[in-house]
Amino acid sequence: MKDLSDYRKSYEKSELLESHLPEDPINLFHKWFYETEDFGGVDEVNAMTLSTVGLDGFPKSRVVLLKKFNEEGFVFYTNYNSEKGKSILQNPKVCLSFFWPSIERQVIIKGIAQKTSENISDNYFASRPDGSKLGAIASNQSEVIPNRAFLEDKLHALEKEFEGKEIPRPKYWGGFLVIPHEVEFWQGRPNRLHDRIRYTIQPDYNWKIERLSS
């Protein structure tokens, strides 16, 4: 067994102090997101880990791409008939996490997922490249298939079918909006005394801000 106990680093790039906190977590997320993008070293700043509880009762995490965020919450798109789609429709409590090692930051979001409106899903689907549109139609996401050629053959057939035509969004594909209930910001600090600030939504829709021990 490989011993990883000597894998260590000192976190010294920034700090997270109460004196610099906005009243709501979306403003702080916005600041961190674009600071990370400007800092560089992350290929896809919008890559996030989505954790759900599956139909089998087990949690499962996978990386998806954040496509929009605002005061309402965080939006991503998927096949509603996929494993994650079915999991969310059965249990809408989900967790999103962002890890940006280049700037020594992490954000963890607990929230409730709900389908976006058909209009929002239509508009985003229309903005995608044709290849991505056809890929969404060709793939019965999470279903067992015999081989890769099976997918490629379906895609080639769809390319011929929709050549020169508008490609409509399939009804089983669309967006989820994750409405945050708790957002934790983690900033690496020296000696493992990391900064952890948690925002929790209150019944009056204001945010309670607390510091957590590292």
C-alpha positions in Angstrom: 0.0 0.0 0.0 1.3 3.4 -1.0 1.9 5.6 2.1 0.8 9.2 1.4 1.4 10.6 4.9 4.3 12.8 3.7 2.2 14.6 1.0 2.0 18.1 2.5 1.9 21.7 1.4 1.6 25.0 3.2 -1.3 27.2 2.2 -0.3 30.8 2.2 -1.9 32.6 -0.8 -4.8 34.5 0.8 -7.1 34.9 3.8 -10.8 35.1 4.5 -11.7 37.5 7.3 -15.1 38.6 8.6 -14.3 42.2 7.9 -14.3 41.5 4.1 -17.5 39.5 3.9 -20.6 40.5 1.9 -24.0 39.9 3.4 -24.8 37.1 1.0 -22.8 34.2 -0.4 -23.5 34.8 -4.1 -21.5 38.1 -4.0 -18.6 36.3 -2.4 -18.9 33.4 -4.9 -18.9 35.9 -7.7 -15.7 37.6 -6.4 -13.9 34.2 -5.8 -15.0 32.8 -9.2 -13.5 35.7 -11.2 -10.4 36.0 -9.0 -9.7 32.4 -9.7 -10.2 32.9 -13.4 -7.9 35.9 -13.4 -5.3 34.1 -11.3 -5.1 31.2 -13.8 -3.9 27.7 -13.4 -7.4 26.2 -13.6 -8.5 24.8 -17.0 -12.3 25.0 -16.2 -13.1 27.3 -13.4 -16.8 26.3 -13.7 -16.1 22.6 -13.2 -17.9 21.5 -10.0 -18.6 18.2 -8.3 -22.3 17.4 -8.0 -23.2 14.9 -5.3 -26.6 13.2 -5.2 -28.3 10.3 -3.4 -29.1 7.6 -5.9 -32.1 5.4 -6.3 -30.0 2.7 -4.7 -29.6 4.8 -1.5 -25.9 5.4 -2.1 -24.4 8.9 -2.6 -22.6 9.5 -5.9 -20.4 12.4 -7.1 -19.4 13.4 -10.6 -18.0 16.5 -12.2 -20.4 18.7 -14.2 -20.1 22.3 -15.6 -21.8 25.3 -14.0 -23.4 27.3 -16.8 -25.0 30.2 -14.9 -25.2 31.7 -11.4 -27.1 34.6 -9.9 -29.0 35.5 -6.8 -31.4 32.6 -7.5 -28.8 29.9 -7.5 -26.6 27.8 -9.7 -27.6 26.2 -13.0 -26.3 23.2 -14.9 -27.8 21.0 -17.7 -28.2 17.3 -18.1 -30.3 14.4 -19.4 -33.2 14.2 -17.0 -33.3 10.4 -17.6 -29.7 10.0 -16.6 -28.7 8.4 -13.3 -28.1 11.9 -11.8 -31.3 13.3 -13.3 -33.4 10.5 -11.8 -31.6 10.8 -8.5 -32.4 14.5 -8.3 -36.0 14.1 -9.3 -36.4 11.5 -6.5 -34.4 13.5 -3.9 -33.7 17.1 -4.8 -31.2 17.7 -1.9 -27.8 18.0 -3.6 -24.3 19.3 -2.9 -22.1 21.2 -5.2 -18.4 21.7 -4.6 -15.7 23.7 -6.3 -12.0 23.2 -5.7 -9.6 25.7 -7.0 -6.1 24.5 -6.0 -4.2 27.2 -7.8 -5.6 29.8 -5.4 -6.1 27.4 -2.5 -9.9 27.8 -2.2 -12.9 25.5 -2.0 -16.6 26.3 -2.0 -19.3 23.7 -0.8 -23.0 24.4 -1.5 -25.9 22.5 -0.1 -29.2 23.2 -1.8 -32.4 22.1 -3.4 -32.5 21.3 -7.1 -35.4 22.1 -9.4 -35.9 22.0 -13.1 -35.4 25.3 -14.9 -38.2 26.5 -17.1 -38.5 25.1 -20.6 -37.8 28.5 -22.0 -34.4 28.6 -20.2 -33.6 25.1 -21.3 -34.6 25.9 -24.9 -32.5 29.0 -25.0 -29.4 27.3 -23.7 -29.8 24.3 -26.0 -30.2 26.6 -29.0 -26.8 28.2 -28.1 -24.9 24.9 -28.2 -22.9 23.7 -31.2 -24.7 21.3 -33.4 -22.4 18.5 -32.4 -23.3 18.9 -28.8 -27.0 19.1 -29.6 -26.8 15.8 -31.5 -24.7 14.2 -28.8 -27.4 14.9 -26.3 -30.0 13.2 -28.5 -27.7 10.3 -29.5 -26.8 9.3 -25.9 -29.3 7.6 -23.6 -27.1 8.8 -20.7 -26.2 6.2 -18.1 -27.7 3.3 -20.0 -25.7 0.2 -20.8 -24.6 0.0 -24.5 -22.7 -2.8 -26.4 -19.7 -0.7 -27.5 -18.6 2.8 -28.6 -19.5 2.1 -32.2 -23.2 1.9 -31.1 -23.0 5.6 -30.0 -21.1 6.7 -33.1 -23.5 5.0 -35.5 -26.4 6.8 -33.8 -24.6 10.1 -34.1 -23.9 9.6 -37.8 -27.5 8.7 -38.4 -28.7 11.9 -36.6 -26.2 14.0 -38.6 -27.8 12.8 -41.8 -31.4 13.2 -40.4 -30.8 16.8 -39.3 -28.6 18.0 -42.1 -29.6 21.6 -42.9 -32.4 21.5 -40.3 -33.0 23.0 -36.9 -32.2 20.6 -34.1 -34.9 20.7 -31.4 -34.2 20.2 -27.7 -35.4 16.8 -26.5 -37.9 17.0 -23.7 -35.7 14.8 -21.5 -32.8 17.2 -21.6 -32.7 20.5 -19.7 -31.5 22.5 -16.8 -31.5 22.2 -13.0 -31.4 25.3 -10.7 -29.8 24.6 -7.4 -31.2 27.0 -4.8 -28.6 27.3 -2.0 -29.5 26.7 1.6 -25.9 26.6 3.0 -22.6 27.8 1.4 -19.2 27.2 2.9 -16.1 29.0 1.8 -12.7 27.5 2.6 -9.5 29.4 2.2 -6.2 27.5 2.8 -4.0 29.0 5.6 -0.6 28.1 7.1 -0.4 25.3 9.8 -3.7 23.9 8.8 -5.5 26.7 10.5 -7.7 27.2 7.5 -10.4 29.9 7.2 -13.9 28.4 7.0 -16.9 30.7 6.7 -20.4 29.3 6.5 -23.5 31.1 5.2 -26.9 29.5 6.2 -30.2 30.8 4.9 -32.7 31.8 7.7 -36.5 31.7 7.7 -36.6 35.5 6.9 -34.4 34.8 3.9 -31.4 36.6 5.4 -28.1 34.8 5.7 -26.5 33.8 9.0 -22.7 34.0 8.8 -20.5 31.8 11.1 -16.8 30.9 11.3 -16.0 27.2 11.6 -12.9 25.7 13.2 -10.5 24.3 10.6 
